[in-house]
Every structure is written in C-alpha cells, then in structure tokens.
Amino acid sequence: MKLLDSAPDFPAHVFVAEIDGAKARTLRGFYPRIAKTLLFPDYFGNNLDALLDCLCSLEVIGKQEVVLLIRNAQLFLSKEKAEKKTATLQVFRDAEKAENRYDGVNFKVVGVRGKE
C-alpha cells in the first residue's frame, strides 16, 4: 500500500472507493466495509482468499481504473495481530498485479495518514 500524507486528486474516470482505517481496525470491521464499498457479491466469504478473488474481479464497478483509498491508514487493522495485517497487505499487493486480475482493471491501494 502506497502511503501518502494527503489524498491525491484522481481523474474523473477513476473509481475511488474510500475506507476509514479508524473504522477498520480489525478484519471483522474491514470486511463489511470493503464488501459494500466495492460492491462485492453477497456470497463474499469474509476471509483473505475471498478478498483476493473479489479484488481481482471488479468488473461490476464498470471502470477500468479502481483505487481503494484508505484514510487514517495508520489505524487500519491496528487491533489485529501483525501477521494478519501483513497478510492483508500482501493480498492488496497481489490484487494490484495485472497477472492476477480476472477483469483487466487497473487496481491500486493508497493509504493516507490521518490525524490521531
């Protein structure tokens, strides 16, 4: 996840899905937020394998470029064990790779530091 001090201005053709890291300090809090924000199917399994599958299949959004913007990124998964946060960040990196995508979408994750 690219970490910035402020959110960049994205072009109009980019779909920007925002999640507040302060409200996603655990996977339990994160999964429903990302599912709603990125229009995951109802059968989304609330686990890292299902997360990767859904992140690599974002054609339902209808845009060729999708950015997951995590505000207050320093708080994102801050109540999870380090290995779970690391595994989630690896899923993000894997979903950003073109060779892993099923949909041809250019997907990126951007974190923005917030005030604590």
LOROGU-618400 format. One line per 10 residues: for each residue x, y, z of N, C-alpha, C. Coordinates in steps of 0.02 Angstrom, whole numbers, plus 50000, padded with zeros to 5 digits. Each point is the difference from the previous one (the first is absolute). Last residue first. Example, Ala and Ser with C-alpha at 12.3 -4.5 7.8 and 13.67 -1.06 7.14 Angstrom:
2
50642:49888:50354:50042:50059:50003:49961:50055:50037 | 50015:49714:49996:49955:50059:50000:50045:50060:50000
END
This chain:
116
49786:50580:50725:49978:49953:50052:49970:50037:50058 | 50021:50047:49723:50018:50026:50066:49973:49951:50052 | 50070:49906:49758:49952:50048:50028:50026:50025:50067 | 50091:49877:49750:50008:50009:50072:49948:50052:50024 | 49974:49838:49787:50011:50069:50017:50003:50005:50076 | 50024:49802:49786:49986:50018:50069:50018:50072:50012 | 49935:49830:49779:50035:50059:50025:49978:50013:50071 | 49993:49802:49787:49981:50016:50069:50044:50058:50022 | 49909:49897:49744:50053:50024:50045:49970:50012:50069 | 49947:49886:49731:49980:50008:50070:50060:50021:50042
49896:49968:49736:50060:50025:50032:49981:50018:50072 | 49876:49812:49837:49996:50065:50035:50069:50017:50029 | 49925:49792:49883:50035:50051:49962:50000:50069:50031 | 49910:49776:50082:49956:50049:49971:50034:50053:49956 | 50089:49818:50146:49954:49966:49955:49962:50049:49956 | 50256:50005:50134:49933:50028:49991:49960:49959:49949 | 50237:49977:50070:49953:49968:50046:49927:50020:49988 | 50192:50091:49879:49997:49929:49985:49952:49962:50046 | 50048:50236:50030:49959:49987:49940:49992:49925:49987 | 50041:50111:50245:50038:49971:49944:49954:49981:49942
49924:50083:50216:50024:50053:49957:50037:49974:49938 | 49922:49857:50176:49943:50024:49960:50020:50056:49953 | 50159:49915:50156:49984:49948:49950:49944:50023:49954 | 50056:50138:50182:50054:49999:49951:49986:49950:49945 | 49849:50005:50180:49996:50061:49961:50053:50001:49945 | 50010:49825:50153:49943:49991:49955:49991:50062:49957 | 50158:50013:50168:50025:49958:49945:49943:49986:49950 | 49947:50113:50197:50038:50045:49956:50030:49961:49941 | 49892:49875:50166:49951:50042:49964:50035:50047:49952 | 50133:49869:50142:49968:49958:49950:49949:50039:49959
50104:50108:50182:50049:49987:49947:49969:49958:49944 | 49873:50034:50194:50005:50063:49962:50048:49991:49941 | 49981:49821:50146:49938:50008:49963:50001:50064:49958 | 50182:49952:50145:50000:49955:49943:49935:50005:49959 | 50027:50128:50203:50044:50024:49946:49997:49954:49939 | 49787:50015:50159:50068:49976:50008:50040:50020:49938 | 49795:50157:50057:50013:49931:49978:50072:49981:50017 | 49899:50220:50028:49984:49955:50056:50008:49926:49982 | 50036:50182:49843:50046:50011:50056:49985:49956:50061 | 49907:50036:49759:50016:49934:50030:50048:50006:50060
49980:50226:49894:49973:49943:49965:50028:49935:50029 | 50065:50229:50058:49954:49965:50045:49972:49936:49969 | 50143:50154:49882:50039:49977:50057:49958:49961:50050 | 49904:50109:49808:50032:49935:49985:50041:49974:50058 | 49826:50184:49944:50024:49981:50066:50034:49932:49997 | 49871:50011:49789:50016:50059:50041:50018:49977:50070 | 50000:49878:49753:49991:49988:50072:50023:50062:50038 | 49919:49923:49739:50031:50053:50039:49985:49988:50073 | 50001:49866:49753:49976:49992:50068:50040:50050:50042 | 49944:49996:49726:50046:50014:50055:49964:49987:50065
49980:49941:49717:49969:50001:50065:50054:50010:50052 | 49944:50003:49713:50047:50016:50054:49962:50007:50065 | 49884:49945:49803:50064:49965:49986:50053:50015:50052 | 49720:49987:50029:50055:50046:49985:50064:49960:49989 | 49782:49912:50075:49989:50032:49936:50053:50051:49981 | 49942:49837:50194:50007:50072:50011:49989:50038:49934 | 50011:49761:50008:49934:50026:50019:50001:50075:50012 | 50198:49867:49959:49966:50022:49940:49931:50029:50015 | 50191:49903:50142:49964:50062:50013:49963:50027:49939 | 50153:49798:50098:49941:49995:49958:49954:50060:50010
50200:49953:50127:50024:49987:49932:49942:49993:49951 | 49963:50033:50233:50040:50057:49978:50024:49992:49929 | 49883:49821:50102:49955:50056:49985:50039:50061:49977 | 50123:49807:50065:49957:49984:49943:49956:50059:49980 | 50132:50019:50195:50040:50002:49940:49957:49986:49938 | 49894:49979:50207:50018:50069:49988:50041:50006:49936 | 49948:49787:50081:49942:50031:49967:50014:50073:49985 | 50164:49887:50119:49994:49969:49934:49943:50031:49961 | 50031:50065:50227:50049:50029:49955:49998:49970:49930 | 49774:50013:50145:50066:49972:50014:50048:50026:49946
49747:50021:50010:50032:50030:50059:50064:49964:50020 | 49845:49957:49800:50012:49956:50057:50034:50028:50061 | 49818:50072:49788:50068:50015:50023:50012:49966:50066 | 49791:50006:49863:50033:49939:50025:50073:50011:50020 | 49858:50171:49903:49973:49981:50066:50035:49939:50029 | 50137:50158:49829:49939:49960:49998:49979:49979:50071 | 50134:50231:49961:50013:49929:49999:49934:49961:49998 | 50064:50251:49986:49944:49963:49972:50015:49925:49993 | 50133:50185:50104:50019:49975:49934:49949:49953:49970 | 49961:50105:50215:50032:50053:49960:50016:49977:49929
49912:49846:50163:49950:50050:49980:50030:50051:49952 | 50144:49838:50090:49949:49966:49961:49948:50050:49975 | 50165:50073:50150:50027:49992:49932:49949:49966:49955 | 49939:50026:50225:50011:50065:49969:50026:49993:49929 | 49971:49809:50140:49936:50026:49976:50007:50068:49965 | 50204:49899:50087:49967:49960:49948:49932:50029:49979 | 50134:50095:50186:50021:50016:49931:49958:49964:49947 | 49979:49964:50239:49974:50065:49981:50014:50018:49928 | 50085:49799:50087:49928:49996:50009:49966:50066:49982 | 50234:49984:50006:49973:49970:49940:49924:49996:50003
50112:50195:50140:50001:49926:50001:49974:49975:49933 | 50012:50228:50037:50058:49982:50041:50007:49925:50007 | 49854:50179:49874:50020:49934:49976:50064:49979:50036 | 49898:50214:50024:49941:49957:50007:50014:49929:49976 | 50165:50169:49988:49978:50005:50070:49939:49955:50012 | 50090:50031:49780:50038:49953:50040:49981:50000:50073 | 49848:50062:49784:50032:50034:50056:50034:49947:50043 | 49939:50003:49727:49988:49967:50064:50037:50039:50053 | 49914:50028:49720:50033:50022:50061:49978:49959:50060 | 50023:49998:49713:49962:49970:50056:50037:50018:50064
49991:50090:49731:50036:50002:50064:49954:49975:50054 | 50033:49996:49715:49953:49986:50054:50041:49997:50065 | 50057:50135:49763:50022:49952:50051:49945:49993:50053 | 49995:50158:49815:49989:49932:49974:50020:49945:50051 | 50031:50241:50037:49930:49980:50003:49988:49929:49978 | 50240:50068:50107:49960:50019:49942:49929:49972:50005 | 50138:50056:50223:49996:49948:49950:49959:50025:49941 | 50156:50110:50209:49940:50010:49958:50002:49946:49946 | 50116:49953:50242:50009:50035:49936:49932:50012:49966 | 50054:49983:50271:49971:49964:49942:50011:50040:49936
50172:50008:50211:49935:50026:49981:49976:49963:49937 | 50196:49930:50110:49978:50047:50052:49932:50031:49984 | 50084:49745:49919:50007:50072:49985:49977:50042:50059 | 50071:49729:49910:49978:50042:50057:50017:50073:49986 | 49954:49747:49865:50035:50063:49997:49972:50045:50054 | 50002:49729:49999:49957:50059:50000:50045:50061:50000
END
